[in-house]
Amino acid sequence: MNNDTICALATANGIGALGIIRVSGNDALPTVQKSFPAKKLEKQKSHTIHYGYFMDGEEAIDEVMLSIFLAPKSFTTENSIEIAFHGSPHIGKRILETLIKNGARMAKAGEFTLRAFINGRIDLSQAEAIADVIASENEASRKVAINQLKGGITNEISLLRTDLLNFVSLIELELDFAEEDVEFADRTALNGLLDKIELKLDSLIESFQYGNAIKNGTAVAIIGKPNAGKSTLLNALLKEERAIVSNIAGTTRDTIEEVLHIKGHAFRLIDTAGLRDTVDEIEAIGVKKAKEKVENANILVYLADAATEDFSEDIEMIQSLLREDLKLIICATKIDEVTPTKYETVEDTFRNSITHEFDFIKISAVENQNIQDLKNELSSYVEQLKSEENNVVITNQRHFEALKKSLDAVDKVKEAISLRISTELLAYELRNALEHLGEISGEVTNDEVLGNIFSKFCIGK
């Protein structure tokens, strides 16, 4: 990577009280100096702020405040300057144009963070955590991202990797004395270490389900026959008129998706078309999309109209949608319109017909009865995914895949030991396990992986 000077807008586009432009590189100070006559920047101390006008030749573009961060005590470990200006998009554009005229170039997506990684200030998992902190939309995702930014995942992996590396060194030493048929690495101790690593990897892999729910939200499909009260429930959960409510069957013809936050967790609520056979072409497309949404949902909330006499169609529909890992909640709706005896009969009907485990809640979305019970049930689903034994939670798909590859490699090493396989092949399997563990922190990586990771960052970060 070259050491040219880069610049970019670090704040969001649009009008605001202030905007900030970041500049980083070996020539950051002289590049900005050409437009900042108020002070001799190279004579200033690190972590100081300076007032003056930012100039384009003889023209003052804006009065600004410059924050100076000298290498290596900056985010990128290079000389860096942050220019705070009045938050006009036009002013920001003029300052960037002038910086480029002075010799800088526009930064690529994630290039500041990439430089921090390349220069050793942060590891790869911490770099990814920065993007997660920026993207966090709830308290749970913020906490997990901050823990990762502090090196939580890397600390867990590096301890395992260091112990494994010691054994790899001993195995490699055996290769140097292959003709003398000696063993420097205690196979029993190595097996014990592999068992320990296996337990830790299993725990981290298992945390991904909870981590994915935190990072991406839990998908909740609201399903039922036409006029079962799906749109009314969505509006009650969101406390706003988001979906059209009508007594006419088939009003919802497309899926409506909204995010609901409960106790710091995000739930992606999907209101779907009523499930029924229909000759209406557009409604039929909506029914098909509804079934597709259930296939990708974590939770199915099925609404059954409590006033219905025959639930055989509802039961048949639920059975057709079920899968082993799907959380099922059956809600008897419109309970304000029926007697307590009736809704007890409704629950018995479903209990006697559906073998898949489910929670049963009686609700009236119109009267706002027991809506909080449903929210509590949704929240408890996510909380039950959390392991009390593991402080580190995996939220990143790349980490998840690397951990699975690491676990597979560890299993192969254990098999190699049990079969008393040659030292050469054992060394190969051990190096393979080390490599996959190193992928998480970036100790082992390639340009394609880096390009894919940092391309998803916003420009200016």
HELIX and SHEET records of a PDB file:
HELIX    1   1 ALA A   28  GLN A   33  1                                   6    
HELIX    2   2 LEU A   41  LYS A   43  5                                   3    
HELIX    3   3 PRO A   89  LYS A  101  1                                  13    
HELIX    4   4 GLU A  111  ILE A  118  1                                   8    
HELIX    5   5 LEU A  124  ALA A  135  1                                  12    
HELIX    6   6 GLU A  139  LEU A  149  1                                  11    
HELIX    7   7 GLY A  152  ASP A  176  1                                  25    
HELIX    8   8 ALA A  178  GLU A  180  5                                   3    
HELIX    9   9 ARG A  187  ASN A  216  1                                  30    
HELIX   10  10 LYS A  230  LEU A  238  1                                   9    
HELIX   11  11 GLU A  281  GLU A  295  1                                  15    
HELIX   12  12 SER A  312  LEU A  321  1                                  10    
HELIX   13  13 ILE A  335  GLU A  337  5                                   3    
HELIX   14  14 PRO A  340  SER A  353  1                                  14    
HELIX   15  15 ILE A  371  LEU A  385  1                                  15    
HELIX   16  16 GLN A  397  SER A  418  1                                  22    
HELIX   17  17 THR A  423  SER A  441  1                                  19    
HELIX   18  18 ASP A  447  PHE A  454  1                                   8    
SHEET    1   A 6 THR A  48  ASP A  56  0                                        
SHEET    2   A 6 GLU A  59  PHE A  69 -1                                        
SHEET    3   A 6 SER A  80  HIS A  86 -1                                        
SHEET    4   A 6 LEU A  18  SER A  24 -1                                        
SHEET    5   A 6 ILE A   6  LEU A   9 -1                                        
SHEET    6   A 6 ARG A 105  MET A 106  1                                        
SHEET    1   B 6 ILE A 256  ILE A 262  0                                        
SHEET    2   B 6 HIS A 265  ASP A 271 -1                                        
SHEET    3   B 6 THR A 218  GLY A 224  1                                        
SHEET    4   B 6 ILE A 299  ASP A 305  1                                        
SHEET    5   B 6 LYS A 327  THR A 333  1                                        
SHEET    6   B 6 ASP A 359  LYS A 362  1                                        
END                                                                             
